[in-house]
Amino acid sequence: MALVLGGSVIGSVGSVFLKAGAMAVRGHWTSILKNWKLALGVVTYLLSSVLFVKGMSHGELSVLFPMVSLSYICSLIWSRFLFQESITKSKLYGVGMILVGIVCLGLGSA
């Protein structure tokens, strides 16, 4: 579980670098190739995938894979603090539903 949870957090960090890199892309496609933030985002996603694979080999897919959705919660928090995006009631409701779903799936494995 710890590997999947760590992969979720690292994946959300990867999304931050992809967003920051995307904001720096200007016109020509070569700006994508020279963008270190995009490259770091891709590498971070790759690392999170390695952790997911390792974590999935030791548990139930039906319990562990929904934990990946925790990255959405982390991304919501990062977007607020790093990009000043708003957190609306709808977003909070969605986060609550994600958490309830994860808890229900966890209880189902007991």
TORPA-4810 file (N, C-alpha, C, O; in nm, 3 decimals):
<nodes>
NODE_1_0.082_-0.120_0.000_0.000_0.000_0.000_0.086_0.126_0.000_0.054_0.224_-0.066_M
NODE_2_0.196_0.121_0.076_0.284_0.238_0.086_0.343_0.273_-0.050_0.357_0.391_-0.083_A
NODE_3_0.379_0.173_-0.130_0.435_0.200_-0.262_0.332_0.267_-0.353_0.365_0.361_-0.426_L
NODE_4_0.209_0.220_-0.349_0.103_0.279_-0.432_0.072_0.420_-0.384_0.053_0.511_-0.465_V
NODE_5_0.066_0.438_-0.254_0.041_0.572_-0.200_0.154_0.667_-0.238_0.129_0.780_-0.280_L
NODE_6_0.279_0.621_-0.224_0.393_0.704_-0.265_0.390_0.735_-0.413_0.421_0.847_-0.455_G
NODE_7_0.353_0.636_-0.493_0.340_0.658_-0.637_0.234_0.761_-0.670_0.251_0.840_-0.764_G
NODE_8_0.126_0.761_-0.593_0.020_0.860_-0.615_0.070_1.002_-0.587_0.044_1.094_-0.665_S
NODE_9_0.141_1.018_-0.477_0.193_1.150_-0.443_0.297_1.195_-0.545_0.295_1.309_-0.590_V
NODE_10_0.387_1.106_-0.582_0.490_1.140_-0.680_0.426_1.171_-0.816_0.471_1.262_-0.886_I
NODE_11_0.322_1.096_-0.853_0.251_1.124_-0.977_0.187_1.262_-0.977_0.185_1.331_-1.079_G
NODE_12_0.136_1.303_-0.861_0.075_1.437_-0.853_0.182_1.546_-0.865_0.155_1.652_-0.921_S
NODE_13_0.301_1.519_-0.814_0.412_1.614_-0.831_0.448_1.622_-0.980_0.478_1.729_-1.032_V
NODE_14_0.444_1.507_-1.047_0.468_1.506_-1.191_0.368_1.592_-1.267_0.405_1.660_-1.363_G
NODE_15_0.243_1.590_-1.223_0.142_1.673_-1.290_0.172_1.821_-1.271_0.143_1.903_-1.359_S
NODE_16_0.229_1.857_-1.156_0.268_1.997_-1.131_0.375_2.039_-1.231_0.367_2.147_-1.289_V
NODE_17_0.475_1.954_-1.250_0.581_1.988_-1.345_0.529_1.991_-1.489_0.574_2.074_-1.568_F
NODE_18_0.436_1.903_-1.523_0.378_1.906_-1.657_0.300_2.036_-1.679_0.309_2.096_-1.785_L
NODE_19_0.224_2.078_-1.578_0.149_2.203_-1.588_0.244_2.322_-1.601_0.226_2.408_-1.688_K
NODE_20_0.346_2.326_-1.515_0.443_2.436_-1.520_0.516_2.438_-1.653_0.540_2.545_-1.710_A
NODE_21_0.551_2.321_-1.702_0.617_2.313_-1.832_0.526_2.354_-1.946_0.569_2.422_-2.039_G
NODE_22_0.400_2.313_-1.938_0.304_2.349_-2.043_0.282_2.500_-2.049_0.261_2.556_-2.156_A
NODE_23_0.287_2.564_-1.934_0.269_2.710_-1.931_0.387_2.782_-1.998_0.373_2.896_-2.041_M
NODE_24_0.502_2.715_-2.005_0.620_2.776_-2.064_0.636_2.746_-2.213_0.726_2.801_-2.277_A
NODE_25_0.551_2.660_-2.269_0.562_2.625_-2.411_0.519_2.745_-2.495_0.413_2.804_-2.474_V
NODE_26_0.604_2.779_-2.588_0.579_2.895_-2.675_0.590_2.852_-2.822_0.697_2.819_-2.871_R
NODE_27_0.479_2.855_-2.889_0.475_2.837_-3.034_0.537_2.712_-3.091_0.468_2.612_-3.111_G
NODE_28_0.665_2.716_-3.117_0.732_2.611_-3.193_0.751_2.486_-3.109_0.772_2.494_-2.988_H
NODE_29_0.744_2.369_-3.173_0.753_2.241_-3.102_0.889_2.220_-3.037_0.900_2.139_-2.944_W
NODE_30_0.993_2.289_-3.082_1.124_2.271_-3.020_1.128_2.324_-2.876_1.212_2.283_-2.797_T
NODE_31_1.035_2.414_-2.843_1.030_2.462_-2.705_0.988_2.350_-2.609_1.021_2.354_-2.491_S
NODE_32_0.917_2.252_-2.661_0.880_2.136_-2.580_1.004_2.052_-2.550_1.022_2.005_-2.438_I
NODE_33_1.087_2.033_-2.651_1.206_1.949_-2.634_1.309_2.012_-2.540_1.388_1.940_-2.478_L
NODE_34_1.310_2.142_-2.528_1.406_2.212_-2.444_1.351_2.246_-2.305_1.417_2.314_-2.227_K
NODE_35_1.233_2.198_-2.274_1.163_2.236_-2.152_1.196_2.137_-2.040_1.147_2.024_-2.041_N
NODE_36_1.277_2.180_-1.944_1.320_2.091_-1.836_1.205_2.055_-1.742_1.205_1.947_-1.682_W
NODE_37_1.108_2.143_-1.729_0.994_2.113_-1.641_0.909_2.000_-1.700_0.865_1.911_-1.627_K
NODE_38_0.887_2.004_-1.829_0.815_1.894_-1.893_0.892_1.763_-1.880_0.834_1.659_-1.850_L
NODE_39_1.022_1.769_-1.902_1.105_1.648_-1.890_1.100_1.592_-1.748_1.090_1.471_-1.730_A
NODE_40_1.107_1.679_-1.649_1.100_1.635_-1.511_0.962_1.577_-1.479_0.952_1.480_-1.404_L
NODE_41_0.858_1.633_-1.535_0.724_1.579_-1.517_0.712_1.438_-1.573_0.652_1.350_-1.510_G
NODE_42_0.768_1.415_-1.692_0.764_1.283_-1.753_0.844_1.183_-1.669_0.799_1.071_-1.646_V
NODE_43_0.963_1.223_-1.625_1.046_1.135_-1.541_0.975_1.103_-1.409_0.981_0.989_-1.362_V
NODE_44_0.909_1.201_-1.351_0.838_1.180_-1.226_0.721_1.084_-1.246_0.698_0.996_-1.163_T
NODE_45_0.648_1.098_-1.357_0.541_1.003_-1.387_0.596_0.862_-1.407_0.534_0.764_-1.364_Y
NODE_46_0.710_0.852_-1.471_0.773_0.721_-1.491_0.808_0.658_-1.356_0.783_0.539_-1.335_L
NODE_47_0.864_0.737_-1.266_0.897_0.687_-1.132_0.770_0.642_-1.059_0.770_0.537_-0.994_L
NODE_48_0.664_0.719_-1.070_0.540_0.679_-1.003_0.486_0.549_-1.062_0.431_0.466_-0.990_S
NODE_49_0.502_0.530_-1.192_0.458_0.405_-1.256_0.538_0.285_-1.204_0.481_0.178_-1.183_S
NODE_50_0.666_0.304_-1.185_0.749_0.196_-1.130_0.701_0.160_-0.990_0.690_0.042_-0.956_V
NODE_51_0.671_0.260_-0.908_0.620_0.233_-0.773_0.484_0.164_-0.779_0.458_0.074_-0.699_L
NODE_52_0.398_0.204_-0.871_0.268_0.139_-0.886_0.284_-0.009_-0.919_0.220_-0.095_-0.858_F
NODE_53_0.370_-0.037_-1.016_0.391_-0.176_-1.058_0.443_-0.260_-0.942_0.395_-0.370_-0.918_V
NODE_54_0.540_-0.207_-0.872_0.596_-0.280_-0.758_0.490_-0.299_-0.649_0.478_-0.407_-0.592_K
NODE_55_0.413_-0.195_-0.621_0.310_-0.204_-0.519_0.197_-0.299_-0.558_0.146_-0.372_-0.474_G
NODE_56_0.158_-0.297_-0.685_0.049_-0.383_-0.731_0.086_-0.531_-0.723_-0.002_-0.616_-0.713_M
NODE_57_0.214_-0.561_-0.728_0.254_-0.702_-0.724_0.236_-0.763_-0.585_0.248_-0.884_-0.569_S
NODE_58_0.206_-0.680_-0.486_0.195_-0.730_-0.349_0.056_-0.713_-0.288_0.041_-0.728_-0.167_H
NODE_59_-0.045_-0.684_-0.368_-0.177_-0.663_-0.310_-0.287_-0.683_-0.411_-0.262_-0.722_-0.526_G
NODE_60_-0.409_-0.657_-0.368_-0.526_-0.673_-0.452_-0.545_-0.551_-0.542_-0.547_-0.437_-0.494_E
NODE_61_-0.560_-0.575_-0.669_-0.580_-0.468_-0.766_-0.704_-0.386_-0.732_-0.702_-0.263_-0.743_L
NODE_62_-0.810_-0.452_-0.690_-0.936_-0.383_-0.663_-0.927_-0.289_-0.544_-1.010_-0.199_-0.530_S
NODE_63_-0.828_-0.307_-0.459_-0.807_-0.219_-0.345_-0.699_-0.115_-0.375_-0.716_0.003_-0.345_V
NODE_64_-0.590_-0.160_-0.435_-0.475_-0.070_-0.456_-0.496_0.030_-0.568_-0.459_0.147_-0.555_L
NODE_65_-0.555_-0.013_-0.679_-0.565_0.079_-0.792_-0.651_0.200_-0.762_-0.616_0.310_-0.807_F
NODE_66_-0.762_0.188_-0.690_-0.837_0.310_-0.656_-0.756_0.409_-0.572_-0.790_0.528_-0.568_P
NODE_67_-0.651_0.362_-0.505_-0.566_0.454_-0.429_-0.494_0.552_-0.521_-0.449_0.658_-0.476_M
NODE_68_-0.482_0.516_-0.647_-0.421_0.606_-0.745_-0.500_0.737_-0.751_-0.444_0.843_-0.781_V
NODE_69_-0.630_0.730_-0.723_-0.713_0.851_-0.728_-0.673_0.951_-0.620_-0.715_1.067_-0.626_S
NODE_70_-0.594_0.908_-0.523_-0.545_1.005_-0.424_-0.457_1.111_-0.490_-0.441_1.221_-0.437_L
NODE_71_-0.400_1.078_-0.606_-0.320_1.178_-0.677_-0.406_1.296_-0.720_-0.355_1.408_-0.731_S
NODE_72_-0.535_1.274_-0.743_-0.625_1.385_-0.778_-0.638_1.482_-0.661_-0.644_1.603_-0.680_Y
NODE_73_-0.644_1.427_-0.542_-0.655_1.510_-0.423_-0.528_1.592_-0.404_-0.533_1.712_-0.376_I
NODE_74_-0.414_1.525_-0.419_-0.286_1.597_-0.406_-0.275_1.705_-0.513_-0.228_1.816_-0.485_C
NODE_75_-0.316_1.673_-0.635_-0.310_1.771_-0.744_-0.396_1.892_-0.715_-0.359_2.005_-0.749_S
NODE_76_-0.511_1.870_-0.653_-0.598_1.981_-0.616_-0.527_2.074_-0.518_-0.534_2.197_-0.529_L
NODE_77_-0.458_2.015_-0.422_-0.385_2.094_-0.322_-0.267_2.167_-0.387_-0.248_2.287_-0.363_I
NODE_78_-0.189_2.096_-0.468_-0.075_2.161_-0.536_-0.124_2.277_-0.623_-0.064_2.384_-0.624_W
NODE_79_-0.234_2.255_-0.697_-0.282_2.359_-0.788_-0.324_2.485_-0.712_-0.308_2.596_-0.762_S
NODE_80_-0.376_2.467_-0.593_-0.415_2.583_-0.512_-0.293_2.663_-0.469_-0.290_2.785_-0.484_R
NODE_81_-0.194_2.594_-0.415_-0.078_2.665_-0.358_0.023_2.709_-0.463_0.088_2.812_-0.446_F
NODE_82_0.038_2.635_-0.570_0.141_2.668_-0.668_0.090_2.749_-0.787_0.165_2.827_-0.846_L
NODE_83_-0.038_2.732_-0.822_-0.093_2.801_-0.939_-0.210_2.892_-0.904_-0.273_2.949_-0.994_F
NODE_84_-0.240_2.907_-0.776_-0.349_2.992_-0.727_-0.483_2.958_-0.791_-0.565_3.047_-0.814_Q
NODE_85_-0.506_2.829_-0.820_-0.635_2.787_-0.873_-0.735_2.779_-0.758_-0.698_2.750_-0.644_E
NODE_86_-0.859_2.805_-0.788_-0.961_2.806_-0.682_-1.004_2.664_-0.646_-1.005_2.574_-0.730_S
NODE_87_-1.039_2.648_-0.519_-1.097_2.522_-0.472_-1.244_2.552_-0.444_-1.279_2.622_-0.349_I
NODE_88_-1.328_2.498_-0.529_-1.471_2.526_-0.519_-1.541_2.417_-0.436_-1.483_2.313_-0.405_T
NODE_89_-1.666_2.444_-0.403_-1.746_2.345_-0.331_-1.759_2.216_-0.412_-1.757_2.106_-0.355_K
NODE_90_-1.774_2.229_-0.542_-1.785_2.111_-0.629_-1.659_2.026_-0.623_-1.666_1.903_-0.619_S
NODE_91_-1.545_2.092_-0.623_-1.418_2.018_-0.615_-1.405_1.949_-0.480_-1.360_1.835_-0.473_K
NODE_92_-1.444_2.016_-0.374_-1.439_1.955_-0.240_-1.536_1.837_-0.231_-1.504_1.735_-0.169_L
NODE_93_-1.653_1.851_-0.291_-1.749_1.742_-0.292_-1.691_1.622_-0.367_-1.705_1.508_-0.323_Y
NODE_94_-1.626_1.648_-0.478_-1.563_1.541_-0.555_-1.453_1.472_-0.477_-1.442_1.349_-0.480_G
NODE_95_-1.371_1.549_-0.407_-1.266_1.492_-0.323_-1.328_1.404_-0.213_-1.278_1.296_-0.184_V
NODE_96_-1.435_1.453_-0.154_-1.504_1.374_-0.052_-1.554_1.242_-0.107_-1.543_1.139_-0.041_G
NODE_97_-1.609_1.245_-0.228_-1.658_1.121_-0.290_-1.542_1.025_-0.318_-1.557_0.904_-0.301_M
NODE_98_-1.429_1.077_-0.360_-1.312_0.993_-0.384_-1.271_0.925_-0.253_-1.247_0.804_-0.251_I
NODE_99_-1.263_1.001_-0.146_-1.223_0.946_-0.017_-1.321_0.841_0.033_-1.280_0.736_0.085_L
NODE_100_-1.450_0.867_0.019_-1.551_0.769_0.061_-1.537_0.641_-0.022_-1.547_0.531_0.032_V
NODE_101_-1.515_0.656_-0.150_-1.498_0.539_-0.236_-1.376_0.456_-0.197_-1.383_0.333_-0.196_G
NODE_102_-1.267_0.521_-0.166_-1.146_0.449_-0.126_-1.170_0.375_0.005_-1.129_0.259_0.019_I
NODE_103_-1.235_0.438_0.099_-1.266_0.374_0.226_-1.357_0.253_0.204_-1.333_0.146_0.260_V
NODE_104_-1.460_0.269_0.122_-1.551_0.157_0.096_-1.479_0.039_0.031_-1.503_-0.076_0.067_C
NODE_105_-1.390_0.067_-0.063_-1.315_-0.041_-0.126_-1.220_-0.107_-0.025_-1.202_-0.229_-0.027_L
NODE_106_-1.162_-0.028_0.061_-1.074_-0.083_0.164_-1.150_-0.173_0.260_-1.099_-0.277_0.301_G
NODE_107_-1.270_-0.133_0.296_-1.352_-0.215_0.385_-1.396_-0.344_0.317_-1.413_-0.447_0.381_L
NODE_108_-1.413_-0.337_0.186_-1.454_-0.455_0.110_-1.348_-0.563_0.103_-1.379_-0.679_0.076_G
NODE_109_-1.224_-0.527_0.128_-1.116_-0.627_0.122_-1.097_-0.699_0.255_-1.024_-0.798_0.262_S
NODE_110_-1.163_-0.649_0.360_-1.145_-0.710_0.493_-1.227_-0.835_0.511_-1.222_-0.897_0.617_A
</nodes>
